[in-house]
C-alpha cells in the first residue's frame, strides 16, 4: 500500500457532497399500492376510501381475518367476502415510538403512539393520533381516522389510524 492509497502523503482527498433532500425510491414507500392491478385486496382500500373499515370473512368456516386475505388461513377456502368492522374500539395495548424511524418516515414527528385496538371481531395495530403516551390507558375508547397518503406515486391512497374519542384524552 502506498502513501497515496492511505492518504498518508500530501495527496488531496476527493470531496463529495450530500444532497439536502433525497428523493426516496419506491422501495422505501411503506404503504402498499392499492388498485386492482397491484393488489388482490383492493376492495379493502376502496371501502376505506369510501369511509368504511372492512375485512374478509370466510363463508365456509366463518372465520374473520385481519388483514384481509384471499385465502382463509383456518380452512384454506378461497370463498371470502368483505364484512364491515366497527369504527370504535378499545386500546388493548400501546407503546410510544421515540426514535429510530426508518428512512422516509420524516412526516412522523417523534414521539408518537402506536397501539393494538380491539374492535370486537378483530384486533389490529395502528397509529394513535392526537394523544401522548401519558394521555392514554388500556381500555380507552378510540375511533377510526382515515388519512390520505402522499408519496412517491401518483395514485390516490388511504390508510387507517385511530384517535381517542372526544373527551377521553387526559
C-alpha positions in Angstrom: 0.0 0.0 0.0 1.4 3.4 -0.9 1.1 6.7 0.9 -1.3 7.8 -1.8 -3.5 4.8 -1.1 -3.8 5.6 2.6 -3.8 9.4 2.1 -0.8 9.5 4.4 1.0 11.8 2.0 0.1 15.2 0.7 -2.4 13.9 -1.8 -5.7 15.8 -1.7 -8.8 13.8 -1.0 -11.7 14.0 -3.3 -14.6 15.9 -1.7 -18.2 14.6 -2.1 -21.4 16.3 -1.1 -24.6 15.0 0.4 -27.8 16.5 -1.1 -30.1 18.5 1.2 -33.1 16.4 0.1 -33.2 12.8 -1.1 -36.0 11.5 -3.3 -36.9 8.2 -1.9 -37.2 5.2 -4.1 -40.5 3.4 -4.3 -38.9 0.5 -2.3 -39.0 2.7 0.8 -42.7 3.6 0.5 -44.3 1.8 3.4 -47.9 2.0 2.1 -48.9 -0.6 -0.4 -50.2 0.2 -3.8 -54.0 -0.1 -3.7 -55.5 -0.6 -7.1 -56.9 -3.8 -8.6 -53.8 -4.1 -10.9 -51.5 -4.1 -7.8 -53.2 -6.0 -5.0 -55.9 -8.7 -4.6 -57.2 -6.9 -1.5 -58.0 -3.7 -3.4 -61.6 -3.9 -2.2 -60.3 -3.2 1.4 -58.8 0.1 0.1 -61.8 1.0 -2.0 -64.0 0.5 1.1 -61.6 2.5 3.3 -61.6 5.3 0.7 -65.4 5.4 1.0 -65.1 5.7 4.7 -65.7 2.1 5.7 -63.3 -0.2 7.6 -63.7 -3.8 6.3 -62.0 -7.1 6.3 -62.6 -10.6 5.0 -64.7 -13.4 6.4 -64.6 -17.0 5.2 -68.1 -18.1 4.0 -67.1 -21.7 4.7 -65.9 -21.6 8.3 -67.0 -18.1 9.2 -63.5 -17.0 10.4 -62.9 -13.3 10.3 -59.3 -12.2 9.4 -57.3 -9.0 9.6 -55.6 -8.0 7.5 -57.9 -9.1 4.7 -57.0 -12.3 3.0 -57.6 -14.0 -0.4 -57.4 -17.5 1.2 -58.7 -18.4 4.6 -55.8 -19.3 6.9 -58.1 -21.5 9.0 -59.6 -23.8 6.4 -57.8 -22.8 3.2 -61.0 -21.8 1.4 -60.9 -19.0 -1.1 -64.6 -18.3 -0.7 -64.3 -15.0 1.2 -66.5 -11.9 1.5 -65.9 -8.4 2.8 -67.6 -7.5 6.1 -67.8 -4.2 7.9 -65.8 -3.6 11.1 -66.7 -1.2 13.9 -65.2 2.3 13.7 -64.9 2.4 17.5 -62.8 0.1 19.7 -60.7 0.0 22.9 -57.0 0.2 23.3 -55.7 -3.3 24.0 -52.1 -2.3 24.2 -50.0 0.7 23.1 -46.4 2.0 23.0 -44.6 5.1 22.2 -42.1 5.4 19.3 -39.4 7.8 20.4 -36.8 7.5 17.7 -35.1 5.2 15.2 -37.6 6.0 12.4 -36.9 4.2 9.2 -35.7 6.5 6.3 -38.6 8.1 4.6 -40.9 8.5 7.6 -39.9 12.1 8.2 -43.6 13.1 8.5 -43.8 11.2 11.7 -42.6 13.5 14.4 -41.4 11.5 17.4 -42.6 10.7 19.8 -45.9 9.2 18.5 -48.1 6.4 19.8 -48.9 3.1 18.2 -51.5 0.7 19.6 -53.4 -2.5 19.2 -57.1 -1.8 19.0 -59.8 -4.3 20.0 -62.7 -3.8 17.6 -64.5 -6.9 18.8 -64.2 -9.3 15.9 -60.5 -8.5 15.4 -57.6 -6.7 17.0 -55.5 -4.6 14.7 -52.5 -2.3 15.1 -52.3 1.3 14.0 -51.0 4.7 14.9 -53.0 6.6 17.6 -53.0 10.3 16.6 -53.8 13.3 18.8 -52.6 11.8 22.0 -49.4 11.5 24.0 -48.4 8.2 25.6 -49.1 9.7 29.1 -52.7 10.6 28.0 -53.7 7.0 27.4 -54.7 3.9 29.3 -55.5 0.4 28.4 -59.2 0.2 27.7 -59.5 3.8 26.4 -62.1 4.2 23.6 -60.7 5.1 20.2 -62.2 5.9 16.9 -61.2 5.2 13.3 -59.4 8.0 11.4 -58.8 7.7 7.7 -55.8 9.5 6.3 -54.7 10.2 2.7 -51.2 9.1 1.8 -48.8 11.4 -0.1 -45.9 9.6 -1.5 -43.7 8.7 -4.5 -46.7 7.5 -6.6 -49.3 9.5 -8.5 -52.1 7.2 -7.1 -54.6 8.3 -4.5 -54.0 6.1 -1.4 -55.6 5.9 2.0 -54.8 4.2 5.3 -56.3 3.9 8.7 -55.3 5.3 12.1 -57.1 5.8 15.4 -57.7 8.7 17.7 -59.1 9.0 21.2 -62.8 9.5 21.3 -63.8 13.1 22.3 -63.2 13.9 25.9 -61.2 10.7 26.6 -57.7 12.2 26.2 -56.4 13.0 29.7 
